[in-house]
């Protein structure tokens, strides 16, 4: 998983947002639970598929609920990943929050998501990213619209018995999700966008879904199994067996108070991507400088020399290089900077020898002159 962890964590986000139909707006509350209970038909007279589809609308008309979610990677040899967490949904107020924690081959993984009004906020490291809900894609987990995934079920819906969940008796339904059919019957641009992306990622395979619906027509639990074979092969990963991500969502405590606020300091997701692009250039540039240092035992600020090692980077253009001394040894320190497409510049410095040996990071351009002491006051990260 260390080789594929980032891909699989991204696919975990895919699983979440696919289950939410790609950031649909919250349905508006149109009635009360009491009214819905009064209109629920006897189980013996229900058409399974019609009742399951109606349960989406019934559940969405409730004011709010708590949710519990688990996600697990299966069928991928010794590679393992699991995530679990809890959250809140305010259907009427168009707010939601979800906090997931877990393990990626023994290494900690965390994902946090909030939806406030028309904006979705996601944090996977220390930085919150923001994106309009209408512009979010399959890489953005959106718990707010999870239920609408059920609208993609095929005609093959059948009852599979009863089960008590948190003290409530439910009927268990088995179904398949058909992305081809869902795309053909998509309700609008948001659904069409996500189901088209789903077909690209997961292919045309029908995916199994299980739903637990109580006697009042409210969805209490939903389980989907996403086949990762197509997406992993597209990423160049050799696939044997049947790698799947199994997602289980449970809704409970309907009507619970929900207090979700937008996080402070969030960065627009597009801007963050531009920051990451500049940082990636700097890491690659430092790798090239270290290659030169291995052969020459000094760093170089000559663009012509560095282009011979890594011609894809903007040496002498957007990449600015300053070379200095460490403990009196010339050429033992290098600082490289680049302005991101969003404006702010980033820099990376390396001290090859001496008491301050190491790699350092800063926001902003490199100083006009660099030595090991100047480099050492830079930070341990951007």
C-alpha positions as CSV (number, residue, x, y, z in Angstrom):
1,X,0.0,0.0,0.0
2,X,2.9,2.4,0.5
3,X,3.3,2.2,-3.3
4,X,-0.4,2.7,-4.0
5,X,-1.6,4.4,-0.8
6,X,-2.3,7.8,-2.2
7,X,-4.3,6.3,-5.1
8,X,-6.4,4.1,-2.8
9,X,-7.1,7.0,-0.4
10,X,-8.2,9.1,-3.4
11,X,-10.4,6.2,-4.5
12,X,-11.9,6.2,-1.0
13,X,-12.9,9.7,-1.7
14,X,-14.3,8.5,-5.0
15,X,-16.4,6.0,-3.1
16,X,-17.9,8.6,-0.9
17,X,-18.8,11.2,-3.5
18,X,-20.1,8.6,-5.9
19,X,-22.4,7.6,-3.2
20,X,-23.5,11.2,-3.0
21,X,-24.0,11.6,-6.8
22,X,-21.2,14.1,-7.1
23,X,-22.2,17.0,-4.8
24,X,-25.9,17.3,-5.5
25,X,-27.6,20.0,-3.6
26,X,-29.5,19.0,-0.5
27,X,-33.2,18.2,-1.0
28,X,-35.4,20.6,0.7
29,X,-37.6,19.4,3.6
30,X,-41.2,19.2,2.3
31,X,-43.0,17.3,5.1
32,X,-42.6,15.9,8.6
33,X,-41.7,12.4,9.8
34,X,-45.2,12.1,11.2
35,X,-46.8,12.6,7.8
36,X,-44.5,10.2,6.2
37,X,-45.3,7.5,8.8
38,X,-48.9,7.9,8.0
39,X,-48.4,7.3,4.3
40,X,-46.1,4.3,4.5
41,X,-47.9,1.3,2.8
42,X,-47.9,-2.3,4.3
43,X,-44.7,-4.2,3.4
44,X,-46.7,-7.0,1.6
45,X,-48.0,-4.4,-0.9
46,X,-44.7,-2.7,-1.7
47,X,-42.8,-2.9,-4.9
48,X,-39.1,-3.4,-3.7
49,X,-37.5,-1.0,-6.2
50,X,-40.2,1.7,-5.9
51,X,-40.1,1.5,-2.1
52,X,-36.3,1.8,-2.1
53,X,-36.4,4.8,-4.4
54,X,-39.1,6.4,-2.3
55,X,-37.0,5.8,0.8
56,X,-34.4,8.2,-0.5
57,X,-36.9,11.1,-0.7
58,X,-38.4,10.1,2.6
59,X,-35.1,10.1,4.4
60,X,-34.0,13.4,2.8
61,X,-37.1,15.2,4.1
62,X,-36.0,14.6,7.7
63,X,-34.3,17.6,9.3
64,X,-31.0,16.0,10.2
65,X,-29.2,12.8,11.3
66,X,-26.0,11.4,12.7
67,X,-24.0,9.1,10.4
68,X,-21.4,6.4,11.0
69,X,-19.2,5.3,8.1
70,X,-16.7,2.5,7.6
71,X,-14.6,1.8,4.5
72,X,-12.3,-1.2,3.9
73,X,-10.1,-2.4,1.1
74,X,-10.5,-6.1,0.3
75,X,-9.1,-8.5,-2.3
76,X,-5.7,-6.8,-2.8
77,X,-3.3,-9.4,-1.5
78,X,-1.5,-8.3,1.6
79,X,-2.3,-4.7,1.0
80,X,-4.8,-3.3,3.6
81,X,-6.6,-0.1,4.3
82,X,-9.5,0.7,6.5
83,X,-11.2,4.0,7.5
84,X,-14.1,4.7,9.9
85,X,-15.7,7.7,11.5
86,X,-18.8,9.7,12.3
87,X,-20.5,12.8,11.1
88,X,-23.7,14.9,11.0
89,X,-26.0,15.8,8.2
90,X,-28.5,18.8,8.3
91,X,-30.7,18.1,5.3
92,X,-32.8,21.3,5.6
93,X,-29.8,23.6,6.5
94,X,-27.6,22.1,3.8
95,X,-24.7,21.4,6.2
96,X,-22.7,18.3,6.9
97,X,-19.5,17.1,8.5
98,X,-17.5,13.8,8.4
99,X,-14.3,12.8,10.1
100,X,-12.6,9.6,9.1
101,X,-9.5,7.9,10.7
102,X,-7.9,4.6,9.8
103,X,-4.8,2.7,8.8
104,X,-3.0,2.4,5.4
105,X,-0.8,-0.7,5.9
106,X,-0.3,0.3,9.5
107,X,0.3,4.0,8.7
108,X,-2.3,6.5,10.0
109,X,-4.8,8.0,7.5
110,X,-7.3,10.8,8.1
111,X,-9.8,12.7,6.0
112,X,-12.2,15.5,7.2
113,X,-15.0,17.0,5.2
114,X,-17.5,19.8,5.9
115,X,-20.3,21.1,3.7
116,X,-21.6,24.6,4.5
117,X,-24.1,26.1,2.1
118,X,-22.6,25.8,-1.4
119,X,-19.0,25.1,-0.4
120,X,-17.3,21.8,0.5
121,X,-14.2,21.8,2.7
122,X,-11.7,18.9,2.8
123,X,-8.7,18.4,4.9
124,X,-6.3,15.4,4.4
125,X,-3.1,17.0,5.9
126,X,-2.9,20.2,7.9
127,X,-4.6,22.4,5.3
128,X,-8.3,22.9,4.6
129,X,-9.2,23.2,1.0
130,X,-12.4,24.7,-0.3
131,X,-14.4,24.0,-3.5
132,X,-17.9,24.9,-4.6
133,X,-20.2,21.9,-4.2
134,X,-21.3,22.4,-7.8
135,X,-17.7,22.1,-9.0
136,X,-16.6,19.1,-6.8
137,X,-15.7,16.0,-8.6
138,X,-15.3,12.3,-7.8
139,X,-12.1,12.9,-5.7
140,X,-14.1,15.1,-3.2
141,X,-15.9,13.2,-0.5
142,X,-19.3,14.8,0.1
143,X,-21.4,13.1,2.8
144,X,-24.2,15.5,2.4
145,X,-25.7,13.9,-0.7
146,X,-24.9,10.2,0.0
147,X,-28.4,8.9,-0.2
148,X,-29.0,9.8,-3.8
149,X,-26.6,7.0,-4.9
150,X,-29.5,4.7,-4.3
151,X,-31.2,6.4,-7.3
152,X,-28.8,4.5,-9.5
153,X,-30.1,1.0,-8.6
154,X,-31.1,-1.3,-11.5
155,X,-34.5,-2.9,-11.8
156,X,-33.2,-6.0,-10.0
157,X,-34.2,-5.1,-6.4
158,X,-35.2,-7.9,-4.0
159,X,-35.9,-8.3,-0.3
160,X,-33.3,-10.2,1.7
161,X,-34.9,-10.5,5.1
162,X,-35.0,-8.3,8.3
163,X,-32.4,-7.0,10.7
164,X,-32.6,-4.9,13.9
165,X,-30.2,-1.9,13.8
166,X,-29.8,0.2,16.9
167,X,-33.1,-1.2,18.2
168,X,-35.1,-0.5,15.0
169,X,-36.4,-3.3,12.8
170,X,-35.4,-2.9,9.2
171,X,-36.0,-4.7,5.9
172,X,-32.8,-5.5,4.0
173,X,-32.8,-5.0,0.2
174,X,-30.3,-6.3,-2.3
175,X,-29.7,-4.4,-5.6
176,X,-27.1,-3.6,-8.2
177,X,-25.9,-0.2,-9.3
178,X,-25.8,0.2,-13.0
179,X,-23.7,3.3,-14.0
180,X,-24.7,3.0,-17.7
181,X,-28.4,3.1,-16.7
182,X,-27.7,5.8,-14.2
183,X,-26.0,8.0,-16.8
184,X,-28.9,7.6,-19.2
185,X,-31.4,8.6,-16.5
186,X,-29.3,11.3,-14.7
187,X,-31.4,14.1,-13.2
188,X,-29.1,16.9,-14.2
189,X,-25.5,18.0,-15.1
190,X,-24.1,17.1,-11.6
191,X,-25.3,13.5,-11.8
192,X,-24.3,13.1,-15.4
193,X,-20.8,14.4,-14.6
194,X,-20.2,12.0,-11.7
195,X,-21.7,8.9,-13.4
196,X,-19.6,9.6,-16.5
197,X,-16.5,9.7,-14.4
198,X,-17.6,6.6,-12.5
199,X,-17.8,4.7,-15.8
200,X,-14.3,5.8,-16.7
201,X,-12.9,4.8,-13.3
202,X,-14.9,1.6,-12.6
203,X,-16.0,0.5,-16.0
204,X,-19.5,-0.8,-16.9
205,X,-19.5,-3.4,-14.1
206,X,-22.7,-3.5,-12.1
207,X,-21.9,-3.0,-8.4
208,X,-23.7,-4.7,-5.5
209,X,-25.6,-2.5,-3.1
210,X,-27.5,-3.4,0.1
211,X,-29.9,-1.1,1.8
212,X,-31.7,-1.4,5.2
213,X,-35.0,0.6,5.3
214,X,-37.2,0.8,8.4
215,X,-41.0,0.5,8.5
216,X,-41.5,4.2,8.1
217,X,-39.5,4.3,4.8
218,X,-36.2,5.8,6.2
219,X,-32.9,4.5,5.1
220,X,-31.0,3.3,8.1
221,X,-27.9,1.7,6.5
222,X,-26.4,1.4,3.0
223,X,-23.5,-0.7,1.8
224,X,-21.8,-0.5,-1.6
225,X,-18.9,-2.5,-3.1
226,X,-16.7,-0.6,-5.6
227,X,-14.6,-2.7,-7.9
228,X,-11.2,-1.0,-8.2
229,X,-9.7,-3.1,-11.0
230,X,-10.3,-0.7,-13.9
231,X,-9.0,2.4,-11.9
232,X,-5.9,0.6,-10.7
233,X,-5.0,-0.7,-14.1
234,X,-5.5,2.7,-15.6
235,X,-3.0,4.0,-13.0
236,X,-0.4,1.4,-14.1
237,X,-0.9,-0.9,-11.1
238,X,-0.7,-4.7,-11.8
239,X,-4.0,-6.2,-10.5
240,X,-4.6,-9.7,-9.5
241,X,-7.8,-10.9,-7.8
242,X,-10.7,-8.6,-7.2
243,X,-9.7,-5.5,-5.3
244,X,-12.8,-3.8,-3.8
245,X,-13.6,-0.9,-1.5
246,X,-16.6,-1.7,0.7
247,X,-18.4,1.3,2.1
248,X,-21.0,1.1,4.9
249,X,-23.1,4.2,5.9
250,X,-25.5,4.2,8.8
251,X,-28.0,6.9,9.7
252,X,-29.4,7.3,13.2
253,X,-30.6,9.9,15.7
254,X,-32.8,11.6,13.2
255,X,-33.5,15.2,14.2
256,X,-30.3,15.7,16.2
257,X,-29.0,19.3,16.4
258,X,-26.3,20.1,13.9
259,X,-23.7,22.8,14.3
260,X,-21.3,22.8,11.4
261,X,-19.3,25.9,10.5
262,X,-16.8,26.7,7.8
263,X,-13.2,26.2,8.9
264,X,-10.9,29.2,9.1
265,X,-7.9,29.6,6.8
266,X,-9.2,27.4,4.0
267,X,-7.5,27.7,0.6
268,X,-9.3,27.4,-2.7
269,X,-8.6,23.9,-4.1
270,X,-7.5,25.2,-7.5
271,X,-5.0,27.5,-5.7
272,X,-3.7,24.7,-3.6
273,X,-3.1,22.6,-6.7
274,X,-1.0,25.4,-8.2
275,X,1.0,25.6,-4.9
276,X,1.6,21.8,-5.1
277,X,2.8,22.1,-8.7
278,X,5.4,24.6,-7.8
279,X,6.5,22.5,-4.8
280,X,6.8,19.5,-7.0
281,X,9.1,21.4,-9.4
282,X,11.3,22.4,-6.5
283,X,11.6,18.8,-5.2
284,X,12.5,17.6,-8.7
285,X,15.0,20.4,-9.1
286,X,16.7,19.6,-5.8
287,X,17.0,15.9,-7.0
288,X,18.8,17.1,-10.1
289,X,21.1,19.4,-8.0
290,X,21.9,16.4,-5.8
291,X,22.7,14.3,-8.8
292,X,25.2,17.0,-9.9
293,X,26.6,17.3,-6.4
294,X,27.3,13.5,-6.3
295,X,29.6,13.9,-9.4
296,X,31.1,17.3,-8.7
297,X,30.9,17.7,-4.9
298,X,29.3,21.1,-5.3
299,X,26.0,22.5,-6.4
300,X,25.5,24.5,-9.6
301,X,23.6,27.7,-10.5
302,X,24.4,27.3,-14.2
303,X,21.1,26.8,-16.1
304,X,22.9,25.2,-19.1
305,X,24.5,22.6,-16.9
306,X,21.3,21.8,-15.0
307,X,19.2,21.5,-18.2
308,X,21.5,18.6,-19.2
309,X,20.4,16.7,-16.1
310,X,16.7,17.6,-16.0
311,X,15.6,19.4,-19.2
312,X,11.9,19.5,-18.3
313,X,12.3,22.2,-15.6
314,X,12.5,26.0,-16.1
315,X,16.2,26.5,-15.2
316,X,17.1,30.2,-15.6
317,X,13.4,31.0,-16.0
318,X,10.8,30.4,-13.4
319,X,13.4,28.4,-11.4
320,X,15.8,30.6,-9.5
321,X,19.0,29.1,-8.1
322,X,21.4,30.5,-5.5
323,X,24.6,28.6,-4.4
324,X,26.7,29.3,-1.3
325,X,29.1,27.9,1.2
326,X,28.7,25.7,4.3
327,X,31.4,26.0,7.0
328,X,33.6,27.7,4.5
329,X,33.2,25.0,1.8
330,X,32.1,26.6,-1.4
331,X,29.2,25.1,-3.4
332,X,27.9,23.1,-0.5
333,X,24.6,25.0,-0.2
334,X,21.9,25.5,-2.8
335,X,18.6,27.3,-2.6
336,X,16.0,27.0,-5.4
337,X,12.8,29.0,-5.6
338,X,9.8,29.2,-7.9
339,X,6.7,31.4,-8.0
340,X,3.5,29.4,-8.3
341,X,0.9,30.1,-10.9
342,X,-1.3,31.5,-8.1
343,X,1.4,34.1,-7.3
344,X,3.2,33.2,-4.0
345,X,6.7,31.8,-4.3
346,X,8.2,28.8,-2.5
347,X,11.8,27.8,-2.0
348,X,13.8,24.7,-1.0
349,X,17.4,24.7,0.3
350,X,19.9,21.9,0.9
351,X,23.1,22.0,3.0
352,X,25.3,19.1,1.9
353,X,27.8,19.1,4.7
354,X,28.7,20.6,8.1
355,X,26.8,21.1,11.3
356,X,23.7,22.4,9.5
357,X,23.4,19.6,6.9
358,X,19.8,19.0,5.9
359,X,17.0,20.1,3.7
360,X,14.9,23.2,4.5
361,X,11.7,24.8,3.2
362,X,10.2,28.3,3.0
363,X,7.4,30.4,1.5
364,X,8.9,33.1,-0.5
365,X,11.9,33.4,-2.8
366,X,15.5,32.5,-1.8
367,X,17.6,35.3,-0.3
368,X,20.2,37.0,-2.7
369,X,23.0,35.2,-0.9
370,X,22.8,31.8,0.8
371,X,25.0,29.9,3.3
372,X,24.4,27.1,5.8
373,X,23.3,29.5,8.6
374,X,20.8,31.3,6.4
375,X,19.4,28.0,5.1
376,X,19.1,26.6,8.6
377,X,16.6,29.3,9.7
378,X,14.2,28.1,7.0
379,X,11.5,25.7,8.1
380,X,11.1,21.9,8.2
381,X,8.1,22.1,5.8
382,X,6.2,24.6,3.6
